[in-house]
Every structure is written in C-alpha cells, then in structure tokens.
Amino acid sequence: MSSLEYMKKECFASGTLSSASLKGTFTKIQKSRRKRRVAPKTQEETDSGCNICSFSLSLCLGSNRTVRRILTACLLSFLALLGSVSVDLSSNLDLLRATEAAVTELTSCRTTAILQLIGDLQNRRSLCRKYRSNETHQEKCTSPLTSILPVIIRLCTDMEGHRNSQGHPCSEELVEFCQKLREDLTEFLNTTWGVEDNNDMSVFSLTIVRLLDIWGDMEQDISQVKQFSDWKDVLSLRLMVTFLELNHQFRELPSVGTQADFHKKWIHALSRLTFAQLLSETLEDCWVENVHLKLNLTNSLKVDPYIFDSTPWQIPAVGTVGTVGILTGSQTGIQALRDTQACLLTGALPALKLRSRAMFSGLSMRISLLTLACLIYPLVLVSFKQMTEWIQNYACNLQERTEDLKRQRQLAEDLLHQMLPKTVAKQLRQQKHVEAESYEKVTIFFSDIVGFTTISASCTPLQVVEMLNNLYMCFDTRIDSYDVYKVETIGDAYMVVSGLPERNGDKHADEIAKMSLDLVAAVRQVAIPHMPNKRLQLRAGIHTGPCVAGIVGYKMPRYCLFGDTVNTASRMESTSLRRCTACVHTHTLSSLFV
C-alpha cells in the first residue's frame, strides 16, 4: 500500500468523518450526477476521449487471421484463374487434336490407298462396260472375284515405299489394314457373287460402296463437324468421292436411275454437298474453279458462281419422266468432279497445316503464360503476405504508441489540472491568452499549523517534508468532497477558495465553512512522526468578498488571487485561535469553536 493510499485510509478512518464532510460529499455526488445528466460534454472532455489514431485492439490480435483471409482470397482468385485458363487450354487442345486428326485423315496412307483403290475399280468397271457393249471384246472384262483381290495386293505392295505426312513409312500403317481389307472384301465378294452372278459391274459398284463404308461413316463426320469445324474438309472429300461414285453408277448402270434407293442416295449426297460447300471455303473455291468457270456454267445458266446450283446435277424422280441435268452422269461432269476432288486435296492440306501451326503457337503461348503465372503468383503472394504482415505490425506498433501517447497526455492533463483550474488549462492548451477575471463574491480560506516553527526546529528537514506531505494528502483528499479549489500551499500555509474559477452562486461561503470544520477535525488524525504522542492543531481564517483571479508568469505560470478579500482572510487566519476558524463577512467578525 502506497503512502498516499495509507494516508487516505487514515484520513477516512472510522469516526473521523464529520457530518459536514458527509453532507458535502453527498452534495457533490448529486451535483456531478445532475451535471452529467443535463449538461453536454465539453470540448475538452471530447478532446480527451478522442482517439488520435482509431485502431482496434482486435486489429493486432487478429492480424494473422486477417493475413490468412487475404491470402485465401488471393489463392481462390488464382485457382479460379487457373481453372479458367485450364478450361480454355483444354478446349484449344481439343481443337488442335481435331485439326491434326483432319490433316492425318487427309494425308494418311490408308486414305490414299482407298482413294487409289476406288479409282482403279471405277476404271475397271468402265472398261467392263465398254467391252460388254462390244461383243468381240467381252472376254477382256475379267471377273470381279478374280480381279479385285489382286488389285488390293498390288496396291498395298506398291505403297510400302511411300511415306505419310508425318514421315513414317506406309508399310507400318498398311500391314494390318491391308490384311483386314483382304479378309473383309473376300467374304463380301463371296457373299455378293452368288446374288449378282450375272452382273459383274454391280459387283464392282457394291465393292466401291463397301470401301466407302470402311473408309468412314458419313453421319459421324457430320457430328464431328458440329463439334470441330476443321473436320469440314474431310467431310467434303468423302462427299465428293461419294457423289463421284454415284455419277459413275448413273453413267455405267443406267438402270439404277429408276431405283428409289439410288434416287434417295443421290438427293442426300447432293444436299450434303451443298451443306459442305457452305462450310468449306476450299471446296467452294475448287467447285467454282473446276465446275462453274471451266464448264462456263455461269454464262450458260446465268447463276452466281458462289451459289451452289444443283440444276445441272438433277435426276428425275422414280416413276416420272423428267429432264436429266446436263452434268448428271456425263463424262464432262465426272471429270469436273475429279478435278474438284484433286483441288480439294491440294488446297485443304496447306490451310489445315497453317491453322494447326497457328493453334499450336497460340497454345504454346498460353501454356508459357500459364507457367509464368504459376511461377510469379507464389512470389507475389509471399511478397503480399510479407507486406501485409509489415502493415499489420506497423499498425499494432502505432496502436501501442497511440495508447501510450494517450496515457502520457492524460497524465500531463492531470498534472496540469493539479496546478491550474480546468477552464484555465483548457485556454492555455488552445494557446489562448488568459485574461484576469473579477469575481463579485468568493470565499477564501487560509490555514496554518499551530507551533509549526517549534515542531520544525525539533526534527530534520526530511521529517518536516514527510509530515507536511501526510498533512496535505489528507487535506487534498478531504476537499474533494466540496465545491472548492485549492490555490496553493506555502510551507504550512494552506489556501483554498470557493466561487471561482467556476461561480456557484451563494454556496461558496457554505462550502468553505463546512470544509474548514472538516479540516479542523481531520488534522487531529495526522500524527507527527517524531512526536507520536502529540497531535497537530490547525488555525484557520475565512473571508467573503470580491477578488480578481488570473495567471501570473510565463515559464512557471501560477493562478493567483488579488484583492482585499485575500488580505483580510490572511489576517483572520493569523489572528485566529488554535483549533478555531475566524471568519468575517462585510464588517462582522466572529469565532467558531469546535
């Protein structure tokens, strides 16, 4: 327990509080409550409660949590970016694979072998038709059963020395394909020959149709085009080969034109070819060059060369008599279709390869950027984390310094308020000039210790300081219960005033009178350290009247009172009796004895 607390305890010991002290304490408590309830906070109170830097302590306590939240948000954004780029890369990779598959399909040894085999069989069928129309050369048309398989064997043997678009030998690709093709066609011919025994050319046509089915499914190609547009050239090539075969059949087998199944195939092939021309610019350019311009259809039919016109390729419906298109089944039309097919193969490959390289370059760029982002983003996250932690630490340090500054400021204000009145201290903090103020009625209290000179002479200076310190701590504690202001202490002299710097009407005399009685009673409880058997005795004087109060001095300013009231109160104290309070109001002098 500190000496201040001890003295307060001793000063407020049981039985030492007078009725005046208790009444003054209760009065002051009620007054302060009434003031807080009615009066708004002053600017000084607002300033003292203002935060210099509004931080929350939870900011420092939850700094790690905040950093984790920010890092989680950054990580989620990175994962979202990574997912979006991954989806984009996946779609572009699928497009690249489809383009590469289209290039491979157009340049593969398998496609080349099938196209050559179909062309060879079409030529053999044309020769058989030519020789069968001439009875003297019928023996030159060999049986399909004996001619087709040797053609396949010879073709596969001749292509073993070729290479595909990727530089691989065709022998690696055609070994299994040729073996399955021979087995499939052998079984197919054995089955077909028994049905079409008397029509060799029909067997050739059925074999070509079988080869087209082995080459690929048209419906799957259409579905592939809906997903990947680069497959359109593969679809266009197969449609051209199919339509060319239908023209060969219409030319060499006139009876098929009256069959409903053939008519349906023709209409489907022609409509799909129209659709393919709208999709493929290469097919459109080749068609215009080899069909419209070479055959001069633009002038003869008066049509736009870039609009597909099926009129030259029409056939009459089954059971009707109609006009056959000028190119339907004609040698000119067949040759134009062959030229278009060759042009399509020649023009589609460079375009697909160029597109494949462009897609590969774009894909490589995206992968490079993604890799760079994956490398840089963690560094950015780490740097951001360090920066965030630095900001958090700086904010926490600033918060601690702010709280320390507030404590120091409050300590300085408390110390200043002990030296000067609050209203005066407020004006000084605002760097205002404090003018001296005149008060009409105030009550001034002076007191000193009876026999202080004798007591001081019998003890050391340190004991004097200790004694006065104990005494004034007791006095300071007591006067807090009254509406008074302690002006100063000089030695054993104790000066208190009521009615300034805040006016309290006519209550100043009552407050000082009750306080003086309380102090006279309280001084008996203060022991003399070196004279434990003796007690201090107080002599006091009070006077009510006008005075002037103001700040005196610059480096060490003091709040001083001036006027005859001060002098009168001092003389009343010096002429007062021990343990008495002498008071005078206007021209009346009396003594109050305890």
C-alpha positions in Angstrom: 0.0 0.0 0.0 1.4 3.4 -1.0 1.8 6.3 1.4 -1.0 8.2 -0.5 -3.4 5.3 -0.1 -2.4 4.9 3.6 -3.0 8.5 4.3 -6.3 8.4 2.6 -7.3 5.4 4.7 -6.1 7.1 7.9 -7.8 10.3 6.9 -11.1 8.5 6.2 -10.8 6.1 9.2 -13.9 5.2 11.1 -15.2 8.0 13.2 -13.2 10.8 11.6 -15.7 11.9 9.1 -17.8 14.8 10.3 -21.4 15.4 9.4 -20.3 18.3 7.3 -17.9 16.2 5.3 -20.5 13.5 4.7 -23.1 16.1 3.7 -20.6 17.8 1.4 -19.7 14.5 -0.2 -23.3 13.6 -0.9 -24.0 17.1 -2.2 -21.1 17.0 -4.6 -22.0 13.5 -5.9 -25.6 14.6 -6.5 -24.3 17.8 -8.2 -22.0 15.9 -10.5 -24.7 13.4 -11.5 -27.1 16.3 -12.2 -24.4 18.0 -14.3 -23.6 14.8 -16.3 -27.3 14.3 -16.9 -28.2 17.8 -18.1 -25.0 19.4 -19.5 -23.5 18.1 -22.7 -19.9 17.1 -22.8 -17.5 20.0 -23.2 -15.0 20.2 -26.0 -12.2 19.4 -23.5 -13.9 16.1 -22.5 -14.5 15.3 -26.1 -10.9 16.0 -27.0 -9.6 13.9 -24.1 -11.7 11.0 -25.2 -10.8 11.3 -28.8 -8.6 8.7 -30.3 -5.6 10.1 -32.1 -5.5 7.1 -34.4 -8.7 5.0 -34.3 -7.4 1.4 -34.2 -9.0 -1.6 -32.6 -7.1 -3.9 -30.4 -8.6 -6.8 -32.3 -6.7 -5.5 -35.3 -3.4 -6.6 -33.6 -5.0 -9.7 -32.0 -6.5 -10.9 -35.3 -3.7 -9.8 -37.6 -2.7 -13.4 -38.5 -6.3 -14.2 -39.2 -6.6 -11.2 -41.5 -3.5 -12.2 -43.4 -4.8 -15.7 -43.8 -8.1 -14.4 -45.1 -6.4 -12.1 -47.6 -4.1 -15.0 -48.7 -7.1 -17.3 -49.0 -8.9 -14.8 -51.2 -5.8 -14.4 -53.4 -5.4 -18.1 -53.6 -9.0 -18.6 -54.6 -8.7 -16.0 -57.3 -5.5 -17.8 -58.5 -7.3 -21.1 -58.6 -10.2 -19.5 -60.4 -7.8 -18.1 -63.0 -6.0 -21.4 -63.2 -9.3 -23.2 -63.7 -10.5 -20.8 -66.4 -7.2 -21.0 -68.3 -7.2 -24.8 -67.9 -10.7 -25.0 -69.5 -9.6 -22.7 -72.3 -6.4 -24.8 -72.8 -8.5 -27.9 -72.8 -10.9 -26.6 -75.5 -8.0 -25.3 -77.6 -6.2 -28.6 -77.2 -9.3 -30.5 -78.4 -9.4 -28.1 -81.4 -5.7 -28.8 -82.1 -6.2 -32.5 -81.9 -9.2 -32.3 -84.2 -7.2 -30.3 -86.7 -4.3 -32.7 -86.5 -6.7 -35.6 -86.9 -8.1 -33.9 -90.1 -4.6 -33.5 -91.5 -3.8 -37.1 -90.7 -7.0 -38.3 -92.2 -6.4 -36.5 -95.5 -2.7 -37.5 -95.8 -2.8 -40.9 -94.3 -1.6 -43.9 -96.3 -5.0 -45.6 -95.5 -6.9 -42.7 -97.2 -4.5 -42.7 -100.2 -4.9 -46.4 -100.6 -8.7 -46.4 -100.5 -8.9 -43.5 -103.0 -6.5 -45.2 -105.4 -8.4 -48.5 -105.0 -11.7 -46.8 -105.6 -10.3 -45.1 -108.7 -8.8 -48.4 -110.0 -12.1 -50.2 -109.5 -14.0 -47.4 -111.2 -11.7 -47.6 -114.2 -12.1 -51.4 -114.4 -15.9 -51.0 -114.2 -15.8 -48.5 -117.1 -13.6 -50.9 -119.1 -16.1 -53.8 -118.5 -19.0 -51.6 -119.6 -17.1 -50.6 -122.7 -16.1 -54.2 -123.6 -19.6 -55.6 -122.8 -21.1 -53.1 -125.3 -18.7 -54.7 -127.9 -19.4 -58.4 -128.3 -16.0 -59.1 -129.8 -14.2 -57.9 -126.6 -16.3 -59.4 -123.9 -13.6 -61.8 -122.9 -11.3 -58.9 -121.8 -13.6 -58.0 -118.9 -12.3 -60.1 -116.1 -14.4 -61.4 -113.2 -14.5 -59.1 -110.1 -13.9 -62.1 -107.9 -10.6 -62.7 -109.6 -9.5 -59.1 -110.3 -10.3 -57.1 -107.1 -8.2 -59.0 -104.7 -5.0 -58.9 -106.9 -5.5 -55.2 -107.2 -5.6 -54.8 -103.4 -2.4 -56.9 -103.0 -0.6 -55.0 -105.7 -1.6 -51.6 -104.4 -0.5 -52.5 -100.8 2.8 -53.7 -102.1 3.4 -50.6 -104.2 2.6 -48.2 -101.3 5.1 -49.9 -98.9 7.8 -47.5 -100.1 5.7 -44.4 -99.6 5.6 -42.2 -96.5 2.7 -40.4 -94.9 2.6 -36.7 -93.9 4.4 -37.3 -90.7 7.3 -39.0 -92.5 6.5 -42.6 -91.3 6.7 -45.4 -93.9 3.3 -46.6 -95.1 4.3 -50.2 -94.5 3.8 -49.7 -90.7 0.3 -48.3 -91.3 -0.9 -50.6 -94.1 0.2 -54.0 -92.8 -2.8 -54.6 -90.6 -5.2 -52.5 -92.8 -4.4 -54.5 -96.0 -4.8 -57.8 -94.2 -8.2 -56.8 -92.7 -9.3 -55.3 -96.1 -8.5 -58.5 -98.0 -10.4 -60.6 -95.4 -13.4 -58.3 -95.4 -13.6 -58.0 -99.2 -13.1 -61.7 -99.8 -16.0 -62.5 -97.5 -18.1 -59.7 -99.1 -17.4 -60.8 -102.7 -18.2 -64.5 -101.9 -21.5 -63.4 -100.4 -22.3 -60.9 -103.2 -21.2 -63.1 -106.1 -23.9 -65.6 -105.5 -26.6 -62.9 -105.6 -25.3 -60.8 -108.5 -23.9 -63.7 -110.6 -24.8 -62.3 -114.0 -23.9 -58.6 -113.4 -20.2 -58.0 -112.9 -20.5 -54.2 -112.9 -22.9 -54.3 -110.0 -20.3 -56.2 -108.0 -17.8 -53.5 -108.8 -20.2 -50.9 -107.6 -21.1 -52.8 -104.4 -17.4 -53.2 -103.7 -16.8 -49.5 -104.0 -19.7 -48.8 -101.7 -18.2 -51.2 -99.3 -14.8 -49.4 -99.5 -16.6 -46.1 -98.8 -18.2 -47.6 -95.7 -14.8 -49.0 -94.5 -13.2 -45.6 -95.1 -15.7 -43.7 -92.7 -19.2 -43.1 -91.6 -20.8 -40.0 -93.1 -23.1 -39.5 -90.1 -20.2 -39.5 -87.7 -18.4 -37.0 -89.9 -21.4 -34.6 -89.8 -21.4 -34.9 -86.0 -17.7 -34.3 -85.9 -18.1 -31.1 -88.0 -20.7 -29.8 -85.5 -18.0 -30.0 -82.7 -14.9 -29.1 -84.7 -15.2 -27.0 -87.8 -11.8 -28.1 -89.2 -13.3 -31.6 -90.0 -15.3 -30.0 -92.8 -12.6 -30.7 -95.4 -12.6 -34.4 -94.5 -16.4 -34.4 -94.8 -16.2 -32.5 -98.1 -13.7 -35.0 -99.6 -15.9 -38.0 -98.6 -18.9 -36.3 -100.1 -17.0 -35.6 -103.3 -15.9 -39.2 -103.6 -19.4 -40.5 -102.9 -21.1 -38.1 -105.4 -18.5 -39.0 -108.0 -19.2 -42.7 -107.5 -23.0 -42.0 -107.9 -22.3 -40.3 -111.2 -20.2 -43.3 -112.3 -23.1 -45.6 -111.4 -25.6 -43.4 -113.2 -23.4 -43.4 -116.3 -22.4 -47.0 -116.4 -25.5 -48.6 -115.0 -28.5 -46.6 -116.4 -31.0 -49.0 -114.8 -30.1 -47.6 -111.3 -31.6 -44.3 -112.1 -35.1 -45.9 -111.9 -34.4 -47.3 -108.4 -35.9 -45.5 -105.4 -32.9 -46.3 -103.2 -30.5 -44.8 -105.7 -32.6 -41.7 -106.1 -32.6 -41.2 -102.3 -28.8 -41.6 -102.1 -28.4 -39.1 -104.9 -30.7 -36.4 -103.2 -28.9 -37.0 -99.9 -25.4 -36.7 -101.4 -26.4 -33.5 -103.4 -27.9 -31.8 -100.3 -25.0 -32.7 -98.1 -22.6 -31.4 -100.8 -24.5 -28.1 -100.8 -24.1 -28.0 -97.0 -20.4 -28.8 -97.2 -19.8 -26.1 -99.8 -21.3 -23.5 -97.3 -18.9 -24.8 -94.6 -15.6 -25.2 -96.6 -14.1 -22.3 -98.4 -11.7 -24.6 -100.1 -14.5 -26.7 -101.5 -16.3 -23.6 -102.6 -13.3 -22.2 -104.4 -12.5 -25.6 -106.1 -16.1 -26.0 -107.1 -16.2 -22.5 -108.7 -12.9 -23.1 -110.4 -13.5 -26.6 -111.8 -17.2 -26.7 -112.3 -18.6 -23.2 -112.9 -15.7 -21.5 -114.6 -14.2 -24.4 -116.6 -17.6 -25.5 -117.9 -18.8 -21.9 -118.4 -22.0 -22.6 -116.3 -22.1 -19.0 -115.1 -22.9 -17.7 -118.5 -25.0 -20.6 -119.8 -27.2 -21.0 -116.7 -26.9 -17.3 -115.6 -26.2 -18.2 -112.0 -23.9 -16.8 -109.3 -20.7 -19.0 -109.3 -20.5 -18.7 -105.5 -24.1 -20.0 -105.0 -24.3 -23.8 -105.3 -26.8 -24.6 -108.1 -28.0 -28.2 -108.2 -29.8 -27.8 -111.5 -27.0 -29.4 -113.7 -27.0 -32.4 -111.4 -30.7 -33.2 -111.2 -32.2 -36.6 -111.9 -35.9 -37.3 -112.4 -37.9 -38.9 -109.6 -38.7 -42.5 -109.7 -41.8 -43.3 -111.8 -41.8 -39.8 -113.5 -40.5 -38.5 -116.8 -38.2 -35.6 -116.3 -35.1 -33.9 -117.6 -31.7 -35.1 -116.5 -29.2 -32.4 -115.6 -26.6 -31.5 -118.2 -23.8 -32.8 -116.0 -25.5 -35.7 -114.4 -23.6 -38.9 -115.3 -21.7 -37.2 -118.1 -18.1 -37.6 -118.8 -17.7 -33.8 -118.5 -19.3 -33.8 -115.1 -17.3 -36.8 -113.9 -14.1 -35.1 -115.0 -15.1 -31.9 -113.3 -15.8 -33.8 -110.1 -12.4 -35.5 -110.3 -10.7 -32.1 -110.8 -12.6 -30.7 -107.8 -11.6 -33.6 -105.7 -7.9 -33.2 -106.6 -8.1 -29.4 -106.0 -9.8 -30.1 -102.6 -6.9 -32.4 -101.5 -4.3 -29.9 -102.8 -5.9 -26.8 -101.2 -7.2 -28.3 -97.9 -3.9 -29.6 -96.6 -1.9 -26.3 -96.6 -4.8 -24.5 -95.0 -5.2 -27.1 -92.3 -1.5 -27.3 -91.6 -1.3 -23.5 -91.4 -4.2 -23.4 -89.0 -2.6 -26.3 -87.0 0.6 -24.3 -86.6 -1.3 -21.2 -85.6 -3.3 -23.1 -83.0 -0.1 -24.8 -81.7 1.7 -21.4 -81.4 -1.3 -19.9 -79.6 -1.5 -23.0 -77.3 2.2 -22.8 -76.6 1.9 -19.1 -75.8 -1.0 -19.8 -73.4 1.0 -22.6 -71.7 4.0 -20.4 -71.4 2.0 -17.6 -69.9 0.3 -20.0 -67.5 3.6 -21.4 -66.5 5.0 -17.9 -65.9 1.9 -17.0 -63.9 2.3 -20.2 -61.8 5.9 -19.2 -61.1 5.2 -15.5 -60.4 2.0 -15.8 -58.5 3.5 -17.6 -55.5 6.2 -14.9 -55.3 3.6 -12.2 -55.4 1.6 -14.0 -52.7 4.7 -14.3 -50.5 5.6 -10.6 -51.1 2.0 -9.6 -50.4 2.0 -11.7 -47.2 5.2 -10.0 -46.0 3.9 -6.6 -46.9 0.6 -7.3 -45.1 2.3 -8.6 -42.0 4.6 -5.5 -42.1 1.5 -3.2 -42.3 -0.2 -5.2 -39.5 2.9 -4.9 -37.3 3.2 -1.2 -38.1 -0.4 -0.7 -37.2 0.0 -2.6 -34.0 3.1 -0.6 -33.1 1.2 2.6 -33.9 -1.7 1.5 -31.8 0.6 0.8 -28.8 2.3 4.2 -29.3 -1.1 5.9 -29.6 -2.3 4.3 -26.4 1.0 5.3 -24.7 0.6 8.8 -26.0 -3.0 8.9 -24.7 -1.8 7.8 -21.3 1.0 10.4 -21.3 -1.4 13.1 -22.5 -3.8 12.1 -19.7 -1.0 12.2 -17.2 0.1 15.6 -18.4 -3.5 16.9 -18.2 -4.0 15.5 -14.7 -0.7 17.2 -13.6 -1.8 20.4 -15.3 -5.2 20.3 -13.6 -3.5 19.9 -10.2 -1.6 23.2 -10.9 -4.3 25.2 -12.7 -8.1 25.1 -12.9 -9.5 23.1 -15.8 -11.0 26.0 -17.6 -7.8 27.9 -17.4 -5.8 24.9 -18.5 -8.1 24.4 -21.5 -7.4 28.0 -22.6 -3.7 27.5 -22.3 -3.8 24.3 -24.3 -5.6 26.2 -27.0 -2.8 28.8 -26.9 -5.3 31.5 -25.9 -4.4 34.5 -23.7 -6.0 34.0 -20.3 -7.4 37.3 -19.1 -7.7 38.1 -15.4 -11.3 37.8 -14.2 -13.1 39.7 -11.5 -15.4 37.9 -9.1 -18.0 39.8 -7.0 -18.4 37.2 -4.2 -16.0 34.5 -3.3 -14.9 32.9 0.0 -11.2 32.5 0.7 -9.8 30.1 3.3 -6.3 30.3 4.9 -4.9 27.9 7.5 -1.6 27.1 9.1 -0.2 24.7 11.8 -0.1 26.0 15.3 3.5 25.9 16.6 4.9 24.8 13.2 8.2 26.7 13.9 8.8 24.9 17.1 7.9 21.5 15.6 10.2 22.1 12.6 13.1 23.0 14.8 12.9 19.7 16.7 13.1 17.5 13.6 15.1 17.1 10.4 14.1 18.6 7.1 13.1 15.2 5.7 10.8 14.7 8.7 9.3 18.1 8.0 8.7 17.2 4.4 7.1 13.8 5.4 4.9 15.5 8.0 3.6 18.2 5.6 3.2 15.6 2.8 1.0 13.5 5.1 -1.0 16.5 6.2 -1.7 17.9 2.7 -2.5 14.5 1.3 -5.2 14.3 4.0 -6.4 17.8 3.2 -6.4 17.2 -0.5 -8.5 14.1 0.0 -11.0 15.9 2.2 -11.5 18.9 0.0 -12.5 16.7 -2.9 -15.9 16.4 -1.2 -16.6 20.1 -1.6 -17.0 22.7 -4.3 -13.7 24.4 -3.7 -10.4 25.0 -5.4 -7.0 24.6 -3.8 -5.0 27.7 -4.7 -1.5 26.9 -3.2 0.5 25.7 -0.2 3.4 27.7 1.1 5.2 25.9 4.0 2.5 25.1 6.5 0.0 27.6 4.9 -2.9 26.1 3.0 -5.1 28.3 0.8 -8.5 27.3 -0.6 -11.2 29.3 -2.4 -14.8 28.7 -3.4 -16.8 30.6 -6.0 -14.0 30.7 -8.6 -13.0 29.9 -11.3 -16.5 28.5 -11.6 -19.1 30.6 -10.0 -21.5 28.7 -7.7 -23.9 31.5 -6.6 -24.2 31.9 -2.8 -22.9 28.5 -1.9 -19.2 29.4 -1.7 -19.4 30.5 2.0 -21.3 27.4 3.0 -18.8 25.1 1.1 -15.8 26.8 2.8 -17.4 26.8 6.2 -18.2 23.1 6.1 -14.7 22.3 4.7 -13.0 24.3 7.4 -14.8 22.4 10.1 -13.9 19.2 8.4 -10.2 20.1 8.1 -10.1 21.2 11.8 -11.4 17.8 12.7 -9.3 15.8 10.3 -6.0 17.4 11.3 -6.2 15.6 14.7 -5.8 12.2 12.9 -2.4 13.3 11.3 0.4 12.1 13.6 3.8 13.8 14.0 6.4 11.2 13.0 9.0 12.2 15.7 6.3 13.2 18.2 3.8 10.3 18.3 2.2 11.5 21.5 1.3 14.9 20.1 -1.2 15.9 17.5 -1.2 18.8 15.1 -3.5 21.8 15.7 -5.0 23.9 12.9 -5.6 27.6 12.9 -7.8 29.0 10.0 -9.4 32.1 8.8 -12.0 32.8 6.1 -13.5 35.8 4.5 -16.1 36.5 1.8 -15.8 39.3 -0.7 -14.8 40.3 -4.2 -11.4 39.5 -5.8 -9.6 39.2 -9.1 -8.0 35.9 -10.3 -5.6 35.4 -13.2 -2.5 33.7 -14.5 0.8 35.2 -13.4 4.1 34.2 -15.1 5.1 32.6 -18.4 7.6 29.8 -17.7 6.0 28.7 -14.5 2.5 30.2 -14.6 0.6 30.4 -11.3 -3.1 31.0 -10.7 -3.1 33.8 -8.2 -5.9 35.8 -6.3 -5.7 39.5 -5.7 -7.8 41.9 -3.6 -8.6 43.0 -0.1 -10.6 39.8 0.5 -7.3 37.8 0.3 -5.6 40.1 2.7 -8.5 40.0 5.1 -8.7 36.2 5.1 -4.9 36.0 5.7 -5.2 38.4 8.7 -8.1 36.5 10.0 -6.0 33.3 10.0 -3.1 35.0 11.7 -5.3 36.4 14.5 -7.3 33.2 14.9 -7.1 31.0 17.9 -5.8 27.4 17.8 -8.3 24.8 16.7 -10.5 27.7 15.7 -11.8 29.2 12.5 -12.1 33.0 12.3 -14.4 34.4 9.7 -15.7 37.8 8.7 -18.3 38.9 6.3 -18.6 42.5 5.3 -18.0 44.2 8.7 -18.8 41.3 11.1 -16.1 39.3 12.9 -16.8 36.2 14.9 -15.1 33.0 16.0 -16.3 29.5 15.6 -15.0 27.0 18.2 -15.1 23.3 17.7 
